[in-house]
Amino acid sequence: MLIVIAMGEEILTGGACLRPWLRRHQPLAQIETIEGEVFLRPQHVPKWYIAMENTNLPETLLPAVPTSEATTEPTESFGELLSQFEQSQKTEAGAKQLEGTVVSISADSVYLDIGFKTEGVLLRSSFSDNASGVVQGDKFPVSVKGRNAEGYYELSRLKIAQPTDWSSLEEAFAQKSAIVGTVTAVVKGGLSVDVGVRAFMPASRSGARDAGEMEKLVGQEITCRIIKLDAAEEDVVVDRRVIAEEEQRSLEQSRYSELKEGDVVKGQVRSITSYGAFVDLGGIDGLLHVSDISWSRVNNPEEVLSAGQQLQVKVLKIDPESRRISLGLKQLQAHPWDVVAEKYKIGQRVTGTVARLMDFGAFVELEPGIEGLIHVSEMSWVKKVRKPSDLLKEGDTVDAVILSVNQDERRLSLGLKQALGDPWADVLQRFPVGSTIEGPVTRLMKFGAFVQLTEGVEGLVHISEISADRHLNHPQDAVKTGEVVKAQVLAIDTEKRQVKLSMKQLIPTGLDEYLVEHHEGDIVSGRIVDQASGLATVELGEGVRATCQIGASAPVVAETKSNEGKPDLTSLTSLLKARWKGNSAPVAPQPESLRIGQVCSFRIVKLDPGAKSIELTLA
């Protein structure tokens, strides 16, 4: 059954190849409408169409028509009629633009009825917004460019002429109109094209990238433009590439005018570079920079994208002068920093990967899009780090402690040394004042030597505390870097992280020997050297002094010049030492006439090794 759908007097679809035949052979009175559908009487359908469509038309559907009416139909061969039909379509198409009606839409193409037996096809990219607003029944002016491999007519929205003689060629050349031609052969330097006459198309203007693509053009209908015409010499040169470029520019202009910053559009990855990916947005390209692919750091776009991949991207910026479009993929995802304040707290211990090293520190990625900075000053308790690369390298997994969080500026400060524990936390307990430490000399300065107490803790031995028996111009006169020494802790300041040490305090003196060799109750000899408020200072030996309570009953008077002459004290020290070492009998005291410089016998009443003090009384 043949159904011909009509709207008014214009036949739109159904039996498309019958349209010119109907106009020539059948009056409209012979088309009958039943229940809103138009039927052509079976007796008036050409035999060639019935054979071509393999159509069975039941005669019971419509009233019979006298046989004589059917015999008026001229006998025509199928081949001749079909050839006439195709030629009529080609001639009609070349004379003017056609009006195409959208009959279906696929993922990448729009199919239109152009009144031919076969439908025409346009790429969706030929329409604005990738044909998102096109619906079935929409009409568009189109021109036939040729046929594709599937047999559909390839259409163009440009007006394309079909030259038939030199005058039409000259008119197309003058108006710079697009024309249809058929590639007949590959020749030296290009292609031979039949545009009604033989024309030459240079290889550089064919749009083909190599010889293989040029071979594929042979036998195909193409759309081109005449760029040289000499009727006298019958010299015609055509250009196919310029048409494609114009169509591309027209499409780009249409797409540029449609896009706005902030739009979310679909695209396909066309190519990938080291700095990003170019995305086809339906005729125009936009750049998806590597920094806008993901909130996490992407070193190589090929690791996350592939050519041909379909993406949904956001238009970040459109530069009208350069016509560059910047795209973003990560902008369609929630920003990780939106929840940082809730997720990360000061003092929290975290684990991350070293993303990159700078002169001032290392950036550590805690999660995609969240990085924290470990400054060089926060890397080690032990030594001064000058370059982060001295301790870390990219890709290292490290533990750190969050020192500060600034969500407004999107900054996280991390500490590496804090994760290792502060060695100063228990310095007072481990190294109390007065205790003796042992450690290597880490560095020498003009004012002293630094000694390591433990990892991360150093103390300073001032130059005046290095040696008790000689004057030093520089610490290196007594110690060397790396030498292990013993020292006494003099003071600790945990806030300033300073420890004062002394080496000379551990060097034995005459007083130390005296304290070791004597006991409380011993009778010793000594010389009174000073007195104040009933308390006398007594010299017991070289560098050994003690105190003695004299009282008011036996005051000490200063020695004066008398007839006795000045006492000879040059051998007093050796005398006292000899008596001390040799246990000589003590000299009996003379309480009634004690004088400074007088040698007397004393009893030791108290020895204090810690305070290094001795208390005496007259024996």
Helices and strands as residue ranges (DSSP letters): E 5-7, E 10-13, G 16-18, H 19-25, G 28-30, E 31-34, E 37-40, G 42-44, H 47-53, H 67-71, H 78-95, E 98-105, E 109-113, E 120-123, G 124-126, G 128-131, E 139-147, E 153-156, E 160-161, H 166-175, E 178-187, E 190-194, E 198-202, G 203-205, H 211-217, E 221-230, E 235-239, H 241-258, E 264-273, E 276-280, E 285-289, G 290-292, G 301-303, E 310-319, E 324-328, G 330-332, G 336-339, H 340-343, E 349-358, E 361-367, E 370-375, G 376-378, G 388-390, E 397-406, E 411-415, H 417-420, G 423-426, H 427-430, E 436-445, E 448-454, E 457-462, G 463-465, G 475-477, E 484-493, E 498-502, G 504-506, H 510-517, E 523-532, E 535-541, E 544-549, H 572-582, G 591-593, E 599-608, E 613-618
